[in-house]
Each structure stands twice: as C-alpha cells, then as structure tokens.
Amino acid sequence: MKFLRLAAFASYGLFALSNSRAAHAQSQELVCKLPMSPIVGKARSKRVVPEDLLRLRDFGELGVAIASQPFELAPDGALIALQMRQADPASNSYCTGVVLVPTDRRKRPVVIDDGGEVVATYSTAYGAAEVPKGAPKSSLLRWSPDGRSLAYTKSFPGHSELWRFDLQGRSISRLITIPVDIEALAWSSDGSALLYSSRPGRIEALKNIMTEGRTGYRYDERFRPLYSDRPLISADVPLIERAINAINGKAIPFPLGEAQRLTPITTWPEKTVAYASSHNNFAWAAPTGNVYRSKPVLNVRMNGRAIGCENVVCTNVQGIWWSGDGRTLIFERRAGVADSRTEFYTWKPGHAPPRALLSTEDAIFGCELASNSLFCAKETATKPRSLVAISIKDGTQHGIFDPNPEFSTRLLGKVQRLEWANAFGISTFGDLVLPPGFRHDHRLPLVIIQYESKGFLRGGTGDEYPIHALAARGFAVLSFNRPPWFALTRTPHNSAEFDQLNNQDFADRRSNLSSIETIIHNLAAAGTIDPTRVAITGMSDGAVTATFALANSSLFSAAILSTCCEGPFGLEIAGMALDDQYISAGYPGTRRGGQEFWRVGSLADAPHAKAIPLLIHASSAEYRMALGTYRELLHQGWPIEMYVYPDEGHIKIWPGHRMSIYQSNIDWLAKHLGA
C-alpha cells in the first residue's frame, strides 16, 4: 500500500495517511496546496489583475455573518479544522483540502485530505426545494468529544460521503456514501457513534414526479418555470436521523437521548440569534416586543436570577460566550452606520458595566472561544479571509493562518470609508477605492458595485465585479452598502407589513436610489469623479436597485446586471407560490391593474428611461427572467448585450465563467466609460 507523508506539527511528528483513496487523491491536482511560507517585508509592486482575485484560497461560506461557521475548533483549543478551496480558471474546476491549523502560530498547518468536489448549493424557497442558489456547498466538520478524531463530509454530484480522520492513528477512512446531502452531523456523547441527518425521501419524491409526468403535470404551486419544466420537490420532505459506528461506518440504532446533539433542543425564546450557557448561567440575544426585525437584545440569567443590561452596547448582540469560570460574558455586536462596525465587549453581570475590547470596521465572524482567546475568521477591505486570535483580556489580535500571503505583495489603491444620509434621512456607508498612485489631478469614471460592503472588497455581492482590479485599471470604484430597509423606519409587526411598507410607492427603492444619487453628487462636488461617466452594476437585490435607478434617473452612462429583471413577464415565470408572495407584498396581480406600477418599477416599461449601454451576464437557471426586458430594450434601440452561462444558479460558481465575467466587465466598462 502506498503511504503518503505530510509535514505536520512539531508535537505530532509526521502524519502517515494510510488510506489508499486519500493517497490517490493527494497525488491529484484536486488537492489544494498551502502557501509555502509567510511573505514578510516584500514591497507591493504588482497591480491587481482578475486572476489574483479569482485564485484566492477560500474557506467557509460566502458572506461574513457573525453566526456563520467557517471552521471547527478542537475541544482542547489546539487545532482548527477547515475546508479550503481554490479556483482554477484554466481547468474550470477547484482544488479542495481539509486543513488542520494549529492555534499555536509557531506550528504549521497541514492538508490531511482532499475536501471532495465543489458542488453548487440548492436552497428552499416558498415551499419548494431544488432552487439553484449556486454558492459552494460547505463541508460539515466535527471533532470527537475527546478531540482525537475529526469527522467531515465531502460533496460530489449525485452523492455525499462521511469521512473520519484519526489524529492518534494518523489515518483517514471513508465511513459511508449516500445519494443525498448530509445536512447535520454530530458525535454521540461518548464518541462511539456518528449521528447524521439527511432527506432520503427526496429520491422517492423525484421518482414520483417523473412518474406523474406520464399523464401530464397539473400546473400548481409546485412549479418554478424559471428553473424547471417539471414541478420541484417539496421542501417538506422530512429529515431522517441516523447513526453509524464511528470506527467502521456500520449502521446502528440511534442512541437513546442523543437526538439533541444533532438537533439541539433549547428553551431559548423564539427568534433567539445567539445563546450560551455555563453551569446555571445563561445568556441569549433576541428581539424584544413585536416589531419585525428589531435588533436583538442581550439577556442574562445567573443562578435563576435575571440580570438586565440597560447599556446601549447590549443591543444588536449576535455572538455570546461565557469565560471558563462562568462568571464573565463575552459578546459581539454590530454597531455604527448601517451596522458597519464589529465590536466585542466583556461583562461581569451584576457588577460593572460592559467593558469594550475591540471596535473595528473589519469583518470578524464565526468566532469560537478557547481559554483566553476568541478564534475568528477575519476580512479587511484590503485583505482576504484569514484566521486570527483575539485576547479576551485586552482585545489584542494576532494572526493564526493566512491562506493568501501572496496577496500582500499586490499594489492597492487607497480605500476610504464614506458615510452619508439620503433624502429620507436614512444613513449608509460605502468604500471608495481609487487607482494606485492617484493624485487627484483629474476626474475618474465611477463604477458602483452593490450591495454589501463588509469585509474584503473582492467582487461585490455575487462576486462578479473585481473591485481592486477595476481600480488598478483606472476606475474609481464605490462598494456601496445598501441603506437599511425603509420599513425599519416604521414599526412593521410581521413580514407582510415589512414588505408592504418597503414597496408602497417604491419607498425602499427610492431610498436606495436617493443614497446612490447623493454619493454621486458628493464625489462630483469633491472633484473626484466625472459625473458624465458613471456605471451602476448589481445582482439580485442590487440588480433590482440598478434597474429601478435606470428607470427613474438620468445619472448613469452604462450598466451591467448579473440578474435581470423585474417586470410583469418576470412574475409569470416565477411560479404560483412566488407570484402569490409578490402580490401579498404589494405587487399588482394583473397587467391591466399594474400599468402605473410597472411604469415606475420596470425598466422595460419606464417611459423616460435613457437608453445607455447595458450588459447582462445571466445564469442558465435565471436567464428566462431577462427575456422580456432584453426584447423590449433591444427593439427600443438600446445598445444591449446578454450572455448566458450554462450550469449556473443564482450565484455563478464555475471558475472559467467567473474569469470570463471578471475580464469582460473590466474591458466593457473601459470601452464605454473611457478609463
């Protein structure tokens, strides 16, 4: 048998991975390689190009939600496990790796196995499964209670696998293969069994749908014509919990009393967003009152006694941990304009007020506590995702793992955080990125990227607009963070009221447009940008903001859309369930009754929209939604182009497509804005 040896931690010597499957995989280019060594003191000399952004080593899910789980910390706090991936545009594929990172930064990380294939996720929406979300599906990683083994999942087209790495025995083994996703994973309390849940009923549900097709499908709420010409599987297919022997993978009866390890059953209040317990002490954050989407407030109960916190820093709390002695609470919150800042506090309930540890514009998330440190994922505007340790004594930080040290040698332009209020009195922020070496001696064309600006400025929401590469090409780039929803200026009591307040007279879209127009005028008045050369881009919610802007403003000279477009024809192919949702939110139920609505809200129906160059990069799953707008604008004389990318969902995942879109967007904007 071929043995594979990997350099590992000083305290563990060398791993000898005896599994032949892993040895074979490790020899392939499918296994990601770690950077050779940190890069220290090397001058930034090369400007960013699209491939620099595309080939970044990533781990965890997309986005920077505080509650996300981008890694798994071992029980003793000595190791962090994560799944890494790296895109290769030449092969239109990814390498992957399961990586163990020592929290002692003097020791080096190691790849113990490939991480399976990168597979696009599906989501559920309005009762249907199989909705093509498109984001990479993340592995589940779980340490055994004694920290001696790591269980992890791998995804492949058509099946998933559960693997186990034995730290002491230095070996890996595949335990099971099943034809559906493993959706939850846990160890039994004694470490003898692995518990998992999946939806095997989806196979039978799909078989029944195919059988039904022999006599024709009745068109009903199961259909999403945008995605499929058959009904989609129901989201109600139940999760089934199962157990296997953790050594050999054989099925065993589900252990009695262990279900809560797989699906924790808590007594926390409904809508709790964060919680932690230690002995008889409990803490949780949850909205108060009956206002929809109100900010979660910190609550504490110690030894059966409720302890209130009236300090403003106890609102918008989204992460909570107890210290080892159970006396001190550490919590994380969002703060600042439009939640632009991340803050950490410590608090001894019943004693002094909370004490500030850290306040930053950086995105810090997915934290886990061990000893006196929080181990977290971190992104800054100019640095991709890495792992850091934050002292809970004084808030100091030090790096644990930087998967992309090469990026530190790239020459970047100045990044400036801007904050402003719109005509509705709603404040938001954005990050203005200028070309490297820009001296403010001429006005720049401006590209607006939407719709969140937290963390690393890569490509905007959906990652199709390479921000630092655009700046390197000579554009001023505004990474625009949409203002808080207009409905939050009122008191909606449920989601229906929330949607209706946003959509009444297009209040939320007008608020977004007002924020964008305000910052354009501000940058023009400062002499930074040329107001006659402004492009707007967007996907999903950002694309709706962009088309509303084109329909109701003349400030834009070009536009690129990653999804397109709202209009009456879009609702026709959305399916009955989604159409009903739109109508309940305030959209018209008929074309005849909605003519005035669409004259404002639809680019294709807008009577005074300025015909400007428009580029659409649509996915194969959603391009049909663009056809009505494309046809109408084409025959109105707009200079419009649309490209359709096969095998893509809402978010485009395949490296070849992403590289093409990156480069196409830069070249197209340079052509039409003159950078």
HULIN-V196061 format. One record per backbone hydrogen bond with DSSP energy under -0.5 kcal/mol. CO is the residue of the C=O (numbers start at 1). NH is the residue of the N-H. Records with the same first field share a line. If there is no record, write none. Layout:
BEGIN
CO=NH + NH
END
This chain:
BEGIN
4=17
6=15
9=12 + 13
13=8
15=6 + 17
16=18
17=4
19=23
20=24
21=25
22=26
23=27
25=28
28=31
30=32 + 96
38=40
43=45
46=411
49=52 + 53
50=53 + 54
51=55
53=56
54=87
56=58 + 87
58=85
65=68
66=366
72=81
74=77
78=103 + 104
79=74
80=101
81=72
82=84 + 99
83=60
84=97
85=58
86=95
88=92 + 93
93=88
95=86
96=32
97=84 + 99
98=112 + 113
99=82 + 101
100=102 + 110
101=80
103=105
104=107
110=100 + 112
113=98
115=155
117=119
119=137
121=133 + 134
123=131
125=128
127=235
128=125
130=132
131=123 + 133
132=650
133=651
135=121
139=141
140=153
142=151
144=147
148=167 + 168
149=144
150=165
151=142
152=163
154=161
155=117
156=159
159=156
160=178
161=154
162=175 + 176
163=152
164=173
165=150 + 167
166=170 + 171
171=166
173=164 + 175
176=162
178=160
181=183 + 199
184=197
186=195
188=191
192=246
193=188
194=244
195=186
196=242
197=183 + 184
198=240
199=202
200=203 + 204
201=205
202=206
203=207
204=208
205=209
206=210
207=211
208=212
209=213
211=214
212=215
213=216
217=219
220=223
222=232
224=227 + 228
233=129
234=237
240=198
242=196
243=252
244=194
245=249
250=245
252=243
255=258
258=261 + 262
259=262 + 263
264=266
269=272
274=285
276=283
278=281
280=303 + 304
281=278
282=301
283=276
284=299
285=273 + 274
286=297
288=291
290=292
291=294
296=316 + 317
297=286
299=284
300=307
301=282 + 303
302=305
305=302
307=300
311=314
312=315
314=298
316=334
319=332
321=330
323=326
328=323
329=347
330=321
331=345
332=318 + 319
333=343
335=341
336=339
337=340
341=335
342=360
343=333
344=357 + 358
345=331
346=355
347=329 + 349
348=351
355=346
358=344
360=342
362=364
363=379
365=377
368=375
370=373
372=392
373=370 + 375
374=376 + 390
375=368
376=388
377=365
378=386
379=363
381=457
383=380
386=378
387=400 + 401
388=376
389=398
390=374
391=395
396=391
398=389
401=387 + 403
402=405
404=407
405=408
406=409
407=410
409=45 + 46
410=412
411=48
414=434
416=418 + 432
418=430
420=428
422=425
425=427
426=422
427=484
428=420
429=481
430=418 + 432
431=433 + 479
432=416 + 434
433=477
435=438
444=530
445=476
446=535
447=449 + 478
448=537
449=480
450=461
451=482
456=458
457=468
458=467
459=464 + 465
460=463
464=466
465=467
466=470
467=471
468=472
469=473
470=475
471=474
475=477
476=447
477=433 + 479
478=449 + 480
479=431
480=482
481=429
485=488
486=489
487=490 + 492
492=292
494=498
495=499
496=500
497=501
498=502
499=503
500=504
502=508
503=506
504=507
506=510
507=511
508=512
509=513
510=514
511=515
512=516
513=517
514=518
515=519
516=520
517=521
518=522
519=523
520=524
521=525
522=526
523=528 + 529
524=527
528=444
529=531
530=533
533=446
534=557 + 558
535=448
536=560
538=562 + 563
539=542
540=544
541=545
542=546
543=547
544=548
545=549
546=550
547=551
548=552
549=553
550=610
557=613
558=536
559=615
560=538
561=617
567=570 + 571
568=572
569=573
571=574 + 575
573=226
575=579
576=580
577=581
578=582
579=583
580=584
581=585
582=587
583=586
590=594
591=594
592=595
594=598
595=599
596=600
597=600 + 601
598=602
602=606
603=606
606=609
610=612
613=559
614=641
615=561
616=618 + 643
618=645
619=622 + 623
622=625
623=626 + 627
624=627
626=630
627=631
628=632
629=633
630=634
631=635
632=636
633=637 + 638
634=637
638=640
639=614
641=616
643=618
644=646
645=620 + 648
648=621
651=649
654=658
655=659
656=660
657=661
658=662
659=663
660=664
661=665
662=666
663=667
664=668
665=669
666=670
667=671
668=672
669=673
670=674
END
